[in-house]
Amino acid sequence: MNRRGFFSSLFGTEPESFFFGVQIVFLTLSGDDTGNRLRHLIAEASAYDNATEKPSEKLALYKQIITILLEQKPHWEYGYWDYITESDEASNEAEFDSWVSEITASMATEHEELGTSNDEAFRMSSDKYYITVTMAFLLEYPPLERTRTLLDNIPEDEYWTHAGFAELCEAIRRIDFEYALRDAVFVMPGNDDDGFSWEDLHGAGWDYLKPLSL
């Protein structure tokens, strides 16, 4: 079973936009600088004026992010994704805003959480092994056939597998940013000296994550 044709068969028409979001959690090894590479890449891109940023530059950024994530594929452990095709564009935009606001609120606590010892108010362990990368997109419908085709054709039994998430990464690499209404990317924790522990990811606020199988 896949999602192809569900929306159009139900309503007979296609919406003007859709929401697509993905979060990947991977395990870092001792001395691994992947989190830093991602943070610095995003910070460098953020220094540009969004009003003058070209779609080709935006695509180049996400292609670099995806390349780094795929390097870490053997270490992917948890993930989550959603693909929403509501007929009301405001609903899709609300879903995008929800993802962004929740991640932003989580990142706002990171300064208080930073430390080498366990702070019981925030962290369940002082171990710092996991990095999360979250990408969210509000995309116009008609021109993005390549991205949609990949999303529509991910088999249900691959939704929470490395293979399925590799297809999600490929879908991002195929986005035509001429038709991207909004996009956002976050790396958490948001500083070079921190990470999440196994206990953190099994605590409050992370219960939506799915373990990813090979």
Secondary structure, 3 states (H helix, E strand, C coil): CCCCCHHHHHHCCCCCEEEEEEEEEEECCCCCCHHHHHHHHHHHHHCCCCCCCCHHHHHHHHHHHHHHHHHCHHHEEEEEEEEECCCCHHHHHHHHHHHHHHHHHHHCCHHHHCCCCCCCCCCCCCCCCEEEEEEEEEEECCCCHHHHHHHHCCCHHHCCEHHHHHHHHHHHHCCCHHHEEEEEEEEECCCCCCCECHHHHCCCCCCCCEECEC
